[in-house]
Amino acid sequence: MTAPDPDRLNDLGKRVDEAQARQAARAKRPPPSQAGIAGRFATELVASLVVGGGLGWGVDWLLAQFGYQTKPVFLIVFFVLGAAAGIRNVMRAATEINAEIAAKNAASKPEEK
């Protein structure tokens, strides 16, 4: 078995470093815009309201097929649960966005001594 060629190993190391630098540059995202943040919050809230209302309507409809007249009890209950889940999701998204912005600000700010 022969020893690897040092020039080839150096060349390979340089190519790997260049590939890692390109990958790191691609991974950096711009900070979220205010419109993007508002869109995300609106989507989180509306989606949870629609899912909650749809599930409540479905349960009411299913029980009506078996002869139980529950309308609109489950629709209201699941709509309220959907609203609570939506608010929770918006709060979680806000925390995530704040942490992301704080991390970017800390990375871009020079260290103070």
C-alpha positions as CSV (number, residue, x, y, z in Angstrom):
1,M,0.0,0.0,0.0
2,T,1.4,3.4,-1.0
3,A,1.1,6.6,1.0
4,P,-1.3,9.2,-0.4
5,D,0.1,12.0,-2.4
6,P,0.3,15.2,-0.2
7,D,-0.5,17.5,-3.1
8,R,-3.7,15.6,-3.9
9,L,-4.6,15.7,-0.2
10,N,-4.0,19.5,0.0
11,D,-6.1,19.9,-3.2
12,L,-8.9,17.8,-1.7
13,G,-8.8,19.8,1.5
14,K,-9.1,23.1,-0.4
15,R,-12.1,21.8,-2.4
16,V,-13.8,20.6,0.8
17,D,-13.2,24.0,2.4
18,E,-14.6,25.8,-0.6
19,A,-17.7,23.5,-0.7
20,Q,-18.3,24.1,3.0
21,A,-18.0,27.9,2.5
22,R,-20.5,27.8,-0.3
23,Q,-22.9,25.7,1.8
24,A,-22.6,28.1,4.8
25,A,-23.3,31.1,2.5
26,R,-26.4,29.3,1.1
27,A,-27.7,28.5,4.6
28,K,-27.8,32.1,5.7
29,R,-31.3,33.6,5.3
30,P,-32.1,37.2,5.4
31,P,-33.9,38.4,8.5
32,P,-37.7,38.0,8.2
33,S,-39.5,41.1,7.0
34,Q,-42.5,42.6,8.8
35,A,-44.8,41.4,6.0
36,G,-43.4,37.9,6.3
37,I,-43.9,37.9,10.0
38,A,-47.4,39.1,9.7
39,G,-48.2,36.6,7.0
40,R,-46.9,33.8,9.2
41,F,-48.9,34.9,12.2
42,A,-52.1,35.2,10.1
43,T,-51.5,31.8,8.5
44,E,-51.0,30.2,11.9
45,L,-54.1,31.7,13.4
46,V,-56.4,31.2,10.4
47,A,-55.3,27.6,9.8
48,S,-56.0,26.6,13.4
49,L,-59.4,28.3,13.4
50,V,-60.4,26.6,10.2
51,V,-59.2,23.2,11.5
52,G,-61.0,23.6,14.8
53,G,-64.2,24.8,13.2
54,G,-64.0,22.0,10.6
55,L,-63.5,19.3,13.2
56,G,-66.4,20.7,15.3
57,W,-68.7,20.8,12.3
58,G,-67.6,17.2,11.4
59,V,-68.3,15.9,14.9
60,D,-71.7,17.6,14.9
61,W,-72.5,16.2,11.5
62,L,-71.4,12.7,12.4
63,L,-73.5,12.7,15.6
64,A,-76.5,14.0,13.6
65,Q,-76.2,10.9,11.4
66,F,-76.7,8.7,14.5
67,G,-79.7,10.7,15.7
68,Y,-78.0,13.0,18.2
69,Q,-78.9,16.7,17.7
70,T,-75.8,18.4,19.1
71,K,-75.5,21.3,16.5
72,P,-73.7,23.7,17.1
73,V,-72.2,22.6,20.4
74,F,-69.1,20.9,19.1
75,L,-68.6,23.5,16.4
76,I,-68.4,26.2,19.1
77,V,-66.2,24.1,21.4
78,F,-63.7,23.1,18.7
79,F,-63.7,26.7,17.2
80,V,-62.7,28.0,20.7
81,L,-60.0,25.2,21.0
82,G,-58.8,26.1,17.6
83,A,-58.5,29.8,18.6
84,A,-56.6,28.9,21.7
85,A,-54.2,26.6,19.6
86,G,-53.8,29.4,17.1
87,I,-52.9,32.0,19.7
88,R,-50.4,29.5,21.2
89,N,-48.9,28.9,17.8
90,V,-48.5,32.6,17.2
91,M,-46.8,33.1,20.5
92,R,-44.5,30.2,19.8
93,A,-43.7,31.6,16.3
94,A,-43.0,35.1,17.9
95,T,-40.6,33.6,20.4
96,E,-38.8,31.7,17.6
97,I,-38.6,34.8,15.4
98,N,-37.3,37.0,18.4
99,A,-34.7,34.4,19.2
100,E,-33.6,34.3,15.6
101,I,-33.3,38.0,15.3
102,A,-31.5,38.3,18.6
103,A,-29.0,35.6,17.5
104,K,-28.3,37.5,14.2
105,N,-27.9,40.8,16.1
106,A,-25.5,39.2,18.5
107,A,-23.5,37.6,15.7
108,S,-23.2,40.8,13.8
109,K,-22.3,43.0,16.8
110,P,-18.6,43.1,17.7
111,E,-17.7,41.9,21.1
112,E,-17.3,44.7,23.7
113,K,-14.5,44.4,26.3
